[in-house]
Amino acid sequence: MPRIVSLIASATEIVCALGFEDHLVGRSHECDFPESVKRLPVCTEPKFAVEGSSRDIDRRVKTVLQDGLSVYRVHADLLKQLRPDVIVTQSHCEVCAVSQRDVERAVCDWLDARPNVVSLAPNALADVWNSVRQVAEALGACERGEEMIRGLEQRLSAIAERARALPARPTVAYVEWIDPLMAGGNWMPELIELAGGVNLFGEAGKHSPWMTWEELHRRDPDVIFVAPCGFELARTREEMAALTSRTDWPELGAVRAGRVYLADGNQYFNRPGPRLIESLEILAEVLHPEAFSFGHEGSGWRRL
């Protein structure tokens, strides 16, 4: 059976959901679900300090990228020691996780059999299902992968069908980074529409775009949903002062209506894996509390 190293958190969740957790021999520094994978050797680390404010982190990441460097370091010696047959990484975003280029550099000097490097590129919701197929195929479990996809699609369709029948569709500003402001792209516009909302910023299948405070203020969404990439709930709440301290923050309709919500972006929305369905459930609860209740309040999201 294959020895697997997963260098992206969403792929680790896919591997485990397919029933191959016992074959994982290494992980990235961000792989933390299910909890049991934390026992595995950590094969990567960021090249920048992850502490500090949103603006501090943004500045550090941009500095590294401007120098033509990778944001993450792969521990090549450990990777070679673990002797993986399959390494799962991504080519979606250099900031989100270890890239295919990082992995290829780490294994380029191996003289014996090279591992199968599976590179995922989940730019939209359909690509997430394709990621499941890619991992399942690499592990010789295609039928299991298709069964998993059918189950996820059934759950998604059930929510979308109920949401379509609702009379109101609130406008939504999804905030993926607080300072500077960034909206959600990729699969997020799709999830918002499926949950019964009208997405105001970002396009399905395209990378998350920067936006200005003036744009947010002018479009005045019914709902502001904040789930920064890599941040959990407590960290997100700490960062909100960058928005709430603005003198015109109280003017926003979502603020006046008490419809500003914080979510655990790290565990849900930023991970293109099986728990995007839980992310959809969270959005449905927030946008239409009269119709949906999945029990995520307090753990997955909170009202500001």
C-alpha beads as a LAMMPS data file, in Angstrom:
LAMMPS data file: protein, C-alpha beads

304 atoms
303 bonds

1 atom types
1 bond types

-500.0 500.0 xlo xhi
-500.0 500.0 ylo yhi
-500.0 500.0 zlo zhi

Masses

1 110.0

Atoms # bond

1 1 1 0.000 0.000 0.000
2 1 1 1.232 3.547 -0.742
3 1 1 3.179 5.707 1.671
4 1 1 1.612 9.173 1.443
5 1 1 2.868 12.654 2.315
6 1 1 0.284 15.439 2.086
7 1 1 1.611 18.989 1.940
8 1 1 -1.737 20.777 1.858
9 1 1 -4.389 20.668 4.589
10 1 1 -7.343 20.112 2.264
11 1 1 -5.590 17.156 0.615
12 1 1 -4.916 15.610 4.012
13 1 1 -8.637 15.771 4.687
14 1 1 -9.351 14.160 1.315
15 1 1 -6.844 11.356 1.959
16 1 1 -8.422 10.661 5.349
17 1 1 -11.993 10.839 4.017
18 1 1 -11.026 8.257 1.388
19 1 1 -9.887 5.929 4.177
20 1 1 -6.120 6.220 3.759
21 1 1 -5.144 7.995 6.975
22 1 1 -3.116 4.974 8.128
23 1 1 -0.943 5.373 5.019
24 1 1 -0.002 8.983 5.728
25 1 1 3.641 9.229 6.798
26 1 1 4.096 13.022 6.709
27 1 1 2.170 16.286 6.584
28 1 1 2.542 20.044 6.240
29 1 1 2.711 22.447 9.177
30 1 1 -0.922 23.425 8.443
31 1 1 -2.438 19.930 8.355
32 1 1 -4.448 19.613 11.580
33 1 1 -7.687 17.805 10.709
34 1 1 -8.609 15.233 11.692
35 1 1 -6.861 15.788 15.010
36 1 1 -5.091 12.433 14.764
37 1 1 -2.881 13.611 11.847
38 1 1 -0.975 15.889 14.214
39 1 1 1.078 12.837 15.198
40 1 1 2.752 12.824 11.782
41 1 1 6.172 14.338 11.029
42 1 1 5.939 17.945 9.782
43 1 1 7.653 18.381 6.414
44 1 1 7.210 22.127 5.839
45 1 1 7.404 25.514 7.537
46 1 1 6.695 29.123 6.546
47 1 1 9.632 31.404 5.747
48 1 1 7.953 34.379 7.444
49 1 1 6.669 35.089 10.957
50 1 1 2.955 34.304 11.168
51 1 1 2.436 36.471 14.259
52 1 1 1.272 40.065 14.157
53 1 1 -1.563 41.892 12.447
54 1 1 -3.129 41.189 9.068
55 1 1 -1.165 44.095 7.600
56 1 1 2.115 42.814 9.078
57 1 1 1.595 39.347 7.576
58 1 1 0.557 40.789 4.217
59 1 1 3.721 42.902 4.094
60 1 1 5.989 39.962 4.950
61 1 1 4.411 37.669 2.346
62 1 1 4.635 40.306 -0.380
63 1 1 8.287 40.961 0.468
64 1 1 9.161 37.275 0.108
65 1 1 7.272 36.968 -3.186
66 1 1 8.789 40.163 -4.588
67 1 1 12.230 38.672 -3.976
68 1 1 11.237 35.764 -6.198
69 1 1 11.286 33.324 -3.301
70 1 1 8.863 30.665 -2.168
71 1 1 6.747 31.457 0.901
72 1 1 7.335 27.986 2.375
73 1 1 10.293 25.720 3.067
74 1 1 10.150 21.990 2.361
75 1 1 12.344 19.787 4.547
76 1 1 13.877 17.747 1.737
77 1 1 15.978 15.514 4.006
78 1 1 12.932 14.497 6.047
79 1 1 10.900 13.959 2.895
80 1 1 13.564 11.634 1.524
81 1 1 13.782 9.797 4.841
82 1 1 10.009 9.180 4.828
83 1 1 10.248 7.521 1.369
84 1 1 6.752 8.482 0.154
85 1 1 5.238 6.814 -2.880
86 1 1 2.759 9.675 -3.297
87 1 1 3.191 13.368 -2.442
88 1 1 0.117 15.574 -2.676
89 1 1 0.608 19.326 -3.112
90 1 1 -1.028 22.175 -5.068
91 1 1 -0.467 24.623 -7.889
92 1 1 -3.379 26.876 -6.933
93 1 1 -1.737 29.572 -4.832
94 1 1 1.852 30.257 -3.700
95 1 1 0.553 31.887 -0.514
96 1 1 -2.004 29.237 0.477
97 1 1 0.286 26.216 0.736
98 1 1 3.427 24.513 -0.495
99 1 1 3.481 24.592 -4.291
100 1 1 4.357 21.978 -6.891
101 1 1 7.545 23.928 -7.610
102 1 1 8.601 23.650 -3.950
103 1 1 8.104 19.895 -3.981
104 1 1 9.929 19.386 -7.274
105 1 1 12.906 21.319 -5.936
106 1 1 12.921 19.190 -2.798
107 1 1 12.967 15.877 -4.657
108 1 1 15.061 16.837 -7.684
109 1 1 18.238 15.217 -6.346
110 1 1 16.720 11.844 -5.533
111 1 1 18.611 9.166 -7.422
112 1 1 16.297 6.243 -6.687
113 1 1 12.609 5.856 -7.562
114 1 1 10.773 9.184 -7.566
115 1 1 7.415 9.588 -5.821
116 1 1 4.240 10.336 -7.724
117 1 1 3.686 14.093 -7.174
118 1 1 -0.038 14.881 -7.363
119 1 1 -0.615 18.605 -7.812
120 1 1 -4.123 19.930 -7.148
121 1 1 -5.508 23.138 -8.674
122 1 1 -8.901 23.835 -7.088
123 1 1 -9.948 27.138 -8.633
124 1 1 -13.706 26.498 -8.478
125 1 1 -16.118 24.089 -6.836
126 1 1 -15.977 21.575 -9.697
127 1 1 -12.187 21.561 -9.333
128 1 1 -12.552 20.472 -5.714
129 1 1 -14.414 17.360 -6.859
130 1 1 -11.665 16.845 -9.441
131 1 1 -9.092 17.055 -6.628
132 1 1 -10.866 14.159 -4.925
133 1 1 -10.664 12.222 -8.198
134 1 1 -6.954 12.975 -8.603
135 1 1 -6.106 11.809 -5.092
136 1 1 -8.343 8.754 -5.363
137 1 1 -6.771 7.781 -8.695
138 1 1 -3.237 8.157 -7.303
139 1 1 -4.205 5.864 -4.426
140 1 1 -5.928 3.283 -6.620
141 1 1 -9.346 4.074 -5.174
142 1 1 -11.284 5.649 -8.060
143 1 1 -14.608 4.048 -7.143
144 1 1 -14.254 5.207 -3.544
145 1 1 -13.554 8.720 -4.796
146 1 1 -16.673 8.800 -6.970
147 1 1 -18.773 7.558 -4.060
148 1 1 -17.383 10.327 -1.869
149 1 1 -18.129 12.969 -4.513
150 1 1 -21.722 11.726 -4.913
151 1 1 -22.270 12.047 -1.171
152 1 1 -20.883 15.587 -1.073
153 1 1 -22.910 16.669 -4.110
154 1 1 -26.106 15.263 -2.609
155 1 1 -25.603 17.285 0.571
156 1 1 -24.827 20.399 -1.476
157 1 1 -27.881 19.965 -3.710
158 1 1 -30.219 19.520 -0.746
159 1 1 -29.139 22.868 0.719
160 1 1 -29.200 24.667 -2.630
161 1 1 -32.699 23.410 -3.412
162 1 1 -34.072 24.655 -0.105
163 1 1 -32.301 27.993 -0.511
164 1 1 -33.717 28.529 -4.011
165 1 1 -37.251 28.295 -2.622
166 1 1 -36.708 31.155 -0.157
167 1 1 -38.123 34.575 -1.095
168 1 1 -35.234 36.776 0.082
169 1 1 -31.655 36.769 -1.221
170 1 1 -29.465 39.107 0.863
171 1 1 -26.425 40.735 -0.733
172 1 1 -23.143 39.507 0.722
173 1 1 -19.638 40.902 1.052
174 1 1 -17.266 38.048 1.865
175 1 1 -14.017 39.312 3.409
176 1 1 -11.071 36.928 2.961
177 1 1 -8.452 39.315 4.356
178 1 1 -9.055 42.302 6.624
179 1 1 -6.087 44.622 6.208
180 1 1 -5.724 45.292 3.330
181 1 1 -9.229 44.266 2.309
182 1 1 -9.613 41.240 0.069
183 1 1 -12.822 39.630 -1.136
184 1 1 -13.413 35.925 -1.705
185 1 1 -12.896 34.372 -5.118
186 1 1 -12.535 30.803 -6.408
187 1 1 -15.309 28.642 -4.913
188 1 1 -16.667 31.282 -2.507
189 1 1 -18.984 33.121 -4.963
190 1 1 -20.509 29.736 -5.813
191 1 1 -21.052 28.804 -2.177
192 1 1 -22.686 32.164 -1.419
193 1 1 -25.109 31.785 -4.329
194 1 1 -25.885 28.160 -3.378
195 1 1 -26.626 29.270 0.194
196 1 1 -29.203 31.777 -1.033
197 1 1 -27.162 34.974 -1.166
198 1 1 -26.064 37.459 -3.816
199 1 1 -22.288 37.734 -3.987
200 1 1 -21.066 41.320 -4.467
201 1 1 -17.293 40.881 -4.824
202 1 1 -15.105 38.294 -6.509
203 1 1 -15.770 35.896 -9.388
204 1 1 -16.171 32.151 -9.361
205 1 1 -13.070 30.371 -10.624
206 1 1 -10.826 33.419 -10.284
207 1 1 -8.363 34.319 -7.560
208 1 1 -9.551 36.431 -4.654
209 1 1 -9.469 40.146 -5.555
210 1 1 -8.390 43.106 -3.476
211 1 1 -11.117 45.618 -2.703
212 1 1 -11.178 49.060 -1.129
213 1 1 -13.105 50.346 1.847
214 1 1 -14.796 52.813 -0.479
215 1 1 -16.085 49.951 -2.658
216 1 1 -17.435 48.104 0.368
217 1 1 -19.071 51.249 1.718
218 1 1 -20.593 52.175 -1.648
219 1 1 -22.142 48.749 -2.307
220 1 1 -23.438 48.570 1.297
221 1 1 -24.120 44.807 1.568
222 1 1 -26.949 43.308 3.614
223 1 1 -24.470 40.866 5.154
224 1 1 -20.739 41.165 5.845
225 1 1 -19.110 37.770 6.321
226 1 1 -15.506 37.760 7.532
227 1 1 -13.400 34.595 7.282
228 1 1 -9.720 35.508 6.739
229 1 1 -7.458 32.944 5.130
230 1 1 -5.645 30.959 7.811
231 1 1 -7.368 32.640 10.776
232 1 1 -9.561 30.964 13.355
233 1 1 -12.479 32.700 15.093
234 1 1 -10.565 34.243 17.994
235 1 1 -7.842 35.613 15.730
236 1 1 -10.447 37.039 13.356
237 1 1 -12.200 38.868 16.178
238 1 1 -8.882 40.395 17.273
239 1 1 -8.290 41.730 13.750
240 1 1 -11.724 43.313 13.340
241 1 1 -10.604 46.611 14.907
242 1 1 -9.080 47.497 11.532
243 1 1 -12.659 47.763 10.249
244 1 1 -14.759 48.621 13.300
245 1 1 -12.536 51.573 14.255
246 1 1 -13.396 53.386 11.036
247 1 1 -15.644 56.389 11.654
248 1 1 -18.046 55.355 8.871
249 1 1 -18.283 51.691 9.947
250 1 1 -21.610 52.306 11.787
251 1 1 -23.128 53.659 8.555
252 1 1 -23.127 50.258 6.861
253 1 1 -26.514 48.562 6.592
254 1 1 -25.119 45.212 7.733
255 1 1 -23.711 46.859 10.865
256 1 1 -26.978 48.627 11.669
257 1 1 -28.908 45.379 11.173
258 1 1 -26.484 43.322 13.284
259 1 1 -25.606 41.162 10.293
260 1 1 -21.807 41.112 10.504
261 1 1 -20.550 37.570 11.027
262 1 1 -17.133 36.107 11.774
263 1 1 -16.204 32.587 10.738
264 1 1 -13.369 30.101 11.086
265 1 1 -11.787 30.533 7.672
266 1 1 -8.831 28.329 8.537
267 1 1 -10.891 25.216 9.212
268 1 1 -13.640 25.725 6.669
269 1 1 -13.840 28.273 3.860
270 1 1 -10.145 28.424 2.936
271 1 1 -9.787 24.639 2.564
272 1 1 -10.960 23.233 -0.775
273 1 1 -11.791 19.795 0.565
274 1 1 -14.718 17.811 2.006
275 1 1 -15.565 20.433 4.642
276 1 1 -16.604 22.953 2.023
277 1 1 -20.022 21.360 2.557
278 1 1 -19.875 22.401 6.224
279 1 1 -18.844 25.844 4.945
280 1 1 -22.003 25.921 2.846
281 1 1 -24.023 24.907 5.904
282 1 1 -22.513 27.807 7.857
283 1 1 -23.383 30.275 5.099
284 1 1 -26.936 28.940 4.924
285 1 1 -27.349 29.325 8.696
286 1 1 -26.070 32.892 8.579
287 1 1 -27.977 34.050 5.506
288 1 1 -31.250 32.265 6.283
289 1 1 -31.514 31.445 9.996
290 1 1 -35.269 31.009 9.582
291 1 1 -34.717 28.035 7.276
292 1 1 -31.399 26.423 8.237
293 1 1 -29.872 25.215 11.496
294 1 1 -26.905 22.847 11.380
295 1 1 -25.449 23.646 14.801
296 1 1 -22.302 25.457 13.668
297 1 1 -22.886 28.664 15.631
298 1 1 -20.211 29.165 18.289
299 1 1 -17.720 26.767 16.761
300 1 1 -17.775 27.627 13.049
301 1 1 -19.177 31.161 13.179
302 1 1 -20.265 33.920 15.515
303 1 1 -22.040 37.209 15.228
304 1 1 -19.765 40.232 15.715

Bonds

1 1 1 2
2 1 2 3
3 1 3 4
4 1 4 5
5 1 5 6
6 1 6 7
7 1 7 8
8 1 8 9
9 1 9 10
10 1 10 11
11 1 11 12
12 1 12 13
13 1 13 14
14 1 14 15
15 1 15 16
16 1 16 17
17 1 17 18
18 1 18 19
19 1 19 20
20 1 20 21
21 1 21 22
22 1 22 23
23 1 23 24
24 1 24 25
25 1 25 26
26 1 26 27
27 1 27 28
28 1 28 29
29 1 29 30
30 1 30 31
31 1 31 32
32 1 32 33
33 1 33 34
34 1 34 35
35 1 35 36
36 1 36 37
37 1 37 38
38 1 38 39
39 1 39 40
40 1 40 41
41 1 41 42
42 1 42 43
43 1 43 44
44 1 44 45
45 1 45 46
46 1 46 47
47 1 47 48
48 1 48 49
49 1 49 50
50 1 50 51
51 1 51 52
52 1 52 53
53 1 53 54
54 1 54 55
55 1 55 56
56 1 56 57
57 1 57 58
58 1 58 59
59 1 59 60
60 1 60 61
61 1 61 62
62 1 62 63
63 1 63 64
64 1 64 65
65 1 65 66
66 1 66 67
67 1 67 68
68 1 68 69
69 1 69 70
70 1 70 71
71 1 71 72
72 1 72 73
73 1 73 74
74 1 74 75
75 1 75 76
76 1 76 77
77 1 77 78
78 1 78 79
79 1 79 80
80 1 80 81
81 1 81 82
82 1 82 83
83 1 83 84
84 1 84 85
85 1 85 86
86 1 86 87
87 1 87 88
88 1 88 89
89 1 89 90
90 1 90 91
91 1 91 92
92 1 92 93
93 1 93 94
94 1 94 95
95 1 95 96
96 1 96 97
97 1 97 98
98 1 98 99
99 1 99 100
100 1 100 101
101 1 101 102
102 1 102 103
103 1 103 104
104 1 104 105
105 1 105 106
106 1 106 107
107 1 107 108
108 1 108 109
109 1 109 110
110 1 110 111
111 1 111 112
112 1 112 113
113 1 113 114
114 1 114 115
115 1 115 116
116 1 116 117
117 1 117 118
118 1 118 119
119 1 119 120
120 1 120 121
121 1 121 122
122 1 122 123
123 1 123 124
124 1 124 125
125 1 125 126
126 1 126 127
127 1 127 128
128 1 128 129
129 1 129 130
130 1 130 131
131 1 131 132
132 1 132 133
133 1 133 134
134 1 134 135
135 1 135 136
136 1 136 137
137 1 137 138
138 1 138 139
139 1 139 140
140 1 140 141
141 1 141 142
142 1 142 143
143 1 143 144
144 1 144 145
145 1 145 146
146 1 146 147
147 1 147 148
148 1 148 149
149 1 149 150
150 1 150 151
151 1 151 152
152 1 152 153
153 1 153 154
154 1 154 155
155 1 155 156
156 1 156 157
157 1 157 158
158 1 158 159
159 1 159 160
160 1 160 161
161 1 161 162
162 1 162 163
163 1 163 164
164 1 164 165
165 1 165 166
166 1 166 167
167 1 167 168
168 1 168 169
169 1 169 170
170 1 170 171
171 1 171 172
172 1 172 173
173 1 173 174
174 1 174 175
175 1 175 176
176 1 176 177
177 1 177 178
178 1 178 179
179 1 179 180
180 1 180 181
181 1 181 182
182 1 182 183
183 1 183 184
184 1 184 185
185 1 185 186
186 1 186 187
187 1 187 188
188 1 188 189
189 1 189 190
190 1 190 191
191 1 191 192
192 1 192 193
193 1 193 194
194 1 194 195
195 1 195 196
196 1 196 197
197 1 197 198
198 1 198 199
199 1 199 200
200 1 200 201
201 1 201 202
202 1 202 203
203 1 203 204
204 1 204 205
205 1 205 206
206 1 206 207
207 1 207 208
208 1 208 209
209 1 209 210
210 1 210 211
211 1 211 212
212 1 212 213
213 1 213 214
214 1 214 215
215 1 215 216
216 1 216 217
217 1 217 218
218 1 218 219
219 1 219 220
220 1 220 221
221 1 221 222
222 1 222 223
223 1 223 224
224 1 224 225
225 1 225 226
226 1 226 227
227 1 227 228
228 1 228 229
229 1 229 230
230 1 230 231
231 1 231 232
232 1 232 233
233 1 233 234
234 1 234 235
235 1 235 236
236 1 236 237
237 1 237 238
238 1 238 239
239 1 239 240
240 1 240 241
241 1 241 242
242 1 242 243
243 1 243 244
244 1 244 245
245 1 245 246
246 1 246 247
247 1 247 248
248 1 248 249
249 1 249 250
250 1 250 251
251 1 251 252
252 1 252 253
253 1 253 254
254 1 254 255
255 1 255 256
256 1 256 257
257 1 257 258
258 1 258 259
259 1 259 260
260 1 260 261
261 1 261 262
262 1 262 263
263 1 263 264
264 1 264 265
265 1 265 266
266 1 266 267
267 1 267 268
268 1 268 269
269 1 269 270
270 1 270 271
271 1 271 272
272 1 272 273
273 1 273 274
274 1 274 275
275 1 275 276
276 1 276 277
277 1 277 278
278 1 278 279
279 1 279 280
280 1 280 281
281 1 281 282
282 1 282 283
283 1 283 284
284 1 284 285
285 1 285 286
286 1 286 287
287 1 287 288
288 1 288 289
289 1 289 290
290 1 290 291
291 1 291 292
292 1 292 293
293 1 293 294
294 1 294 295
295 1 295 296
296 1 296 297
297 1 297 298
298 1 298 299
299 1 299 300
300 1 300 301
301 1 301 302
302 1 302 303
303 1 303 304
